[in-house]
Amino acid sequence: MTDIFEIDTPAVLIDVDRVEANLRRAQDYADQHGLKLRPHIKTHKLPRFAKRAMDLGAIGITVQKLGEAEVMADAGISEIFLPYNILGQAKLKRLRALAERVHISVTADSVETVEGLSAAFADAPEPLSVFVECDTGMGRCGVQSPQAALDLAQRIAAAPGLRFGGLMTYPAAGQVAANAQWLEQAKDLLTQAGLAPPTISNGGSPDIWRAHEVQVATEHRPGTYIYMDRFQVAKGVGALEDCALTVLATVVSRPTEHRAIIDAGSKALTSDLLGMTGHGLIEAYPEAVIVGLSEEHGTIDLSACSKKPKIGEKLRIIPNHACVVSNLFETVHLIVRDQLVETVPVAARGRVD
Ligand SMILES: Cc1ncc(COP(=O)(O)O)c(C=O)c1O
């Protein structure tokens, strides 16, 4: 057995008991409310956790990129939702190839996307299931009104090679009622037009425990819930004790009384602040503030700390945003009660194509 503090740094540690507890908590909640879960694997990018979520009751997985879908399909996962506008011949070819070996569905928010998908699937043995992405308040992709959702759903339903799969949204955090209202209006409009959405897919971790309030949704796609992070804790989604991913870093310099430098910079912790102060929480020194990051150095302000770390000391840091950290490391170390049990490759890291 290797103690985690013997692991070389910077390194990512994943507490598997916490992962299991986070997966179970969400699945229990979903079961209690008759909601299906389709977890987003972008947070961990590991087939084993995707499969574990499905063993516990998830109906499939969500991915953000074709590359992630390919890795998960290779690992034997056959129910995949890719809520993204797939455009261009190269990607459409890959999507068609994937659809021949797994059940995959996608989203569209424009006629251009629908036309490309239809051209690629017109002669496919099975129609491709296409959801209409709805912007219910997030201000990212998505049709802008329930009427526009109906118009695009009709396009999809009439397009050769495609089947209308339903409605999908990635909602703005905290706007649960507005999201629900938007989707209800869209569902009513589509149903009156004879195109009742078979599935309504809602998502996100910040409002996961309020997912049942969006009664019109048939499924939920949480991602970060599996690891949690400093941002989710700030949003009240979980406690610090639920955070399963930590970055292990070494203090490499103490240039002044109040400054420590660690070997984890933006290439380990990411630059994401998500509106918070500091680039992560140092478990053993919660008063310390990671005030700055260059690529390979993290600068810590220790002025509020009574006890201060020494050169060579290893620190565990809860990052602001766990999902991006997963993409930065070739491997993660799975730990149980602070002992290393296995080091595994992050199979879908870097698959941003
Ligand atoms: C389309 C989509 N669905 C689901 C998720 C999962 O959200 P979260 O990480 O808040 O759980 C994301 C996150 O980026 C997303 O973009």
PDBQT file of the ligand as one rigid body, heavy atoms in Angstrom, charges set to zero:
ROOT
HETATM    1  C1  LIG A 401     -24.953  20.010 -22.224  1.00  0.00    +0.000 C 
HETATM    2  C2  LIG A 401     -24.519  19.731 -20.836  1.00  0.00    +0.000 A 
HETATM    3  N1  LIG A 401     -25.195  18.850 -20.097  1.00  0.00    +0.000 NA
HETATM    4  C3  LIG A 401     -24.833  18.542 -18.834  1.00  0.00    +0.000 A 
HETATM    5  C4  LIG A 401     -23.731  19.144 -18.245  1.00  0.00    +0.000 A 
HETATM    6  C5  LIG A 401     -23.361  18.771 -16.844  1.00  0.00    +0.000 C 
HETATM    7  O1  LIG A 401     -23.397  19.891 -16.039  1.00  0.00    +0.000 OA
HETATM    8  P1  LIG A 401     -22.694  20.002 -14.608  1.00  0.00    +0.000 P 
HETATM    9  O2  LIG A 401     -21.255  19.923 -14.835  1.00  0.00    +0.000 OA
HETATM   10  O3  LIG A 401     -23.170  21.284 -14.086  1.00  0.00    +0.000 OA
HETATM   11  O4  LIG A 401     -23.173  18.863 -13.812  1.00  0.00    +0.000 OA
HETATM   12  C6  LIG A 401     -23.020  20.100 -18.979  1.00  0.00    +0.000 A 
HETATM   13  C7  LIG A 401     -21.864  20.786 -18.384  1.00  0.00    +0.000 C 
HETATM   14  O5  LIG A 401     -21.122  21.500 -18.972  1.00  0.00    +0.000 OA
HETATM   15  C8  LIG A 401     -23.410  20.397 -20.307  1.00  0.00    +0.000 A 
HETATM   16  O6  LIG A 401     -22.755  21.299 -21.055  1.00  0.00    +0.000 OA
ENDROOT
TORSDOF 0
